[in-house]
Amino acid sequence: MITAIDTNVFSVFWAGVSESKKLDVLLDDARRLGSLVICPAVYAEVLAHPRATEDKVNRFLDETGIVAEFNLAKAVWVDAGRRYAAYASRRRASSGGESKRLLADFIIGSHALVQADRLMTLDRGRYERDFPELKLV
């Protein structure tokens, strides 16, 4: 089983909050079931964390066995584009104005859907609406 990891999981680890122990257990469980991956959007977002450096991120990935999958299938890009377009259309139709979610969220979700089996995230609501078929951890 392949578990994709969302950016917010890294933020909890590096913020040193109490939830990090629970996430440690979830990551260990996911690692026992198979591999851990991130997409390039997660890698880029993690680099922007105030406590991150490129060396720290790469070392963390190496130590935890998390693989950054920099090559995304065409299906990921097409799926992300379609879902982002549907989201933007819903926002406009509801008089909600311009999109508030970032394209990166849709790339992360589509990557998990196409190239993994599930997504570990702390933001279930964000993915439940736009990716109802995606299994979330």
C-alpha positions as CSV (number, residue, x, y, z in Angstrom):
1,M,0.0,0.0,0.0
2,I,1.3,3.4,-1.0
3,T,0.5,6.3,1.3
4,A,0.9,9.9,0.0
5,I,1.6,12.5,2.6
6,D,0.2,16.1,2.6
7,T,2.3,19.1,3.5
8,N,0.4,19.8,6.8
9,V,1.8,16.5,8.3
10,F,5.3,17.9,8.0
11,S,4.2,21.2,9.6
12,V,3.1,19.3,12.7
13,F,6.4,17.5,13.1
14,W,8.4,20.6,12.8
15,A,6.2,22.7,15.0
16,G,6.8,20.2,17.9
17,V,3.1,20.1,18.9
18,S,1.6,17.2,20.9
19,E,-0.1,15.8,17.8
20,S,3.3,14.8,16.4
21,K,3.3,11.7,18.6
22,K,0.0,10.5,17.1
23,L,1.4,11.2,13.6
24,D,4.5,9.2,14.4
25,V,2.3,6.2,15.1
26,L,0.3,6.8,11.9
27,L,3.5,7.1,9.8
28,D,4.9,3.9,11.4
29,D,1.7,2.1,10.6
30,A,1.7,3.4,7.0
31,R,5.4,2.4,6.6
32,R,4.6,-1.1,7.8
33,L,1.9,-1.4,5.2
34,G,4.0,-0.2,2.3
35,S,5.8,2.9,1.0
36,L,5.5,6.6,1.9
37,V,5.6,9.2,-0.9
38,I,5.1,12.9,-1.5
39,C,4.5,14.8,-4.7
40,P,6.6,17.7,-6.0
41,A,4.0,20.2,-4.7
42,V,4.4,18.9,-1.2
43,Y,8.2,19.0,-1.5
44,A,8.1,22.6,-2.6
45,E,5.6,23.7,0.1
46,V,7.7,21.9,2.8
47,L,10.7,23.9,1.7
48,A,8.8,27.1,2.6
49,H,8.3,26.0,6.3
50,P,10.1,28.4,8.6
51,R,12.1,25.6,10.2
52,A,13.0,24.0,6.9
53,T,16.1,24.0,4.8
54,E,16.7,22.0,1.7
55,D,19.3,19.9,3.6
56,K,16.9,19.3,6.5
57,V,14.0,18.3,4.2
58,N,16.2,15.9,2.2
59,R,17.7,14.4,5.4
60,F,14.2,14.0,6.9
61,L,12.9,12.2,3.8
62,D,16.0,9.9,3.7
63,E,15.7,9.1,7.5
64,T,12.0,8.4,7.3
65,G,12.0,6.5,4.0
66,I,9.7,9.0,2.3
67,V,10.2,9.2,-1.4
68,A,9.6,12.4,-3.4
69,E,8.0,11.4,-6.7
70,F,9.1,14.2,-8.9
71,N,7.7,12.5,-12.1
72,L,4.0,12.7,-12.1
73,A,1.9,10.8,-14.7
74,K,-0.1,12.8,-17.2
75,A,-3.2,11.5,-15.5
76,V,-2.3,13.4,-12.3
77,W,-2.1,16.7,-14.2
78,V,-5.3,16.1,-16.1
79,D,-7.3,15.0,-13.0
80,A,-6.0,17.9,-11.0
81,G,-6.9,20.4,-13.8
82,R,-10.4,19.0,-14.1
83,R,-11.1,19.0,-10.4
84,Y,-9.6,22.5,-10.0
85,A,-11.8,23.7,-12.9
86,A,-14.9,22.2,-11.3
87,Y,-14.0,23.8,-7.9
88,A,-13.5,27.2,-9.6
89,S,-16.8,26.9,-11.4
90,R,-18.6,26.1,-8.2
91,R,-17.0,29.1,-6.4
92,R,-18.1,31.5,-9.2
93,A,-21.6,30.0,-9.4
94,S,-22.1,30.4,-5.6
95,S,-21.0,34.0,-5.7
96,G,-18.0,33.0,-3.7
97,G,-15.8,34.9,-6.0
98,E,-12.3,33.7,-7.1
99,S,-10.8,30.4,-6.0
100,K,-9.5,30.3,-2.4
101,R,-7.9,26.9,-2.7
102,L,-4.6,26.6,-4.4
103,L,-3.9,24.4,-7.4
104,A,-1.3,22.6,-5.3
105,D,-4.1,21.1,-3.2
106,F,-5.6,19.5,-6.3
107,I,-2.2,18.2,-7.5
108,I,-1.6,16.7,-4.1
109,G,-5.0,15.0,-4.1
110,S,-4.7,13.8,-7.7
111,H,-1.2,12.4,-7.1
112,A,-2.6,10.4,-4.1
113,L,-5.5,9.2,-6.2
114,V,-3.5,8.2,-9.3
115,Q,0.0,7.2,-8.0
116,A,-0.8,6.1,-4.4
117,D,-3.6,4.3,-2.5
118,R,-4.4,6.9,0.1
119,L,-3.5,10.3,1.5
120,M,-2.4,11.2,5.0
121,T,-3.6,14.7,5.7
122,L,-4.8,16.8,8.7
123,D,-7.4,18.5,6.5
124,R,-10.0,15.9,5.7
125,G,-12.7,18.3,4.7
126,R,-10.6,19.9,2.0
127,Y,-10.2,16.5,0.2
128,E,-13.6,14.9,1.1
129,R,-15.5,17.2,-1.2
130,D,-13.3,17.3,-4.2
131,F,-11.9,13.8,-3.9
132,P,-14.7,11.7,-2.4
133,E,-13.2,8.4,-3.7
134,L,-9.8,9.1,-2.2
135,K,-9.1,7.1,1.0
136,L,-7.8,9.4,3.7
137,V,-5.7,8.6,6.8
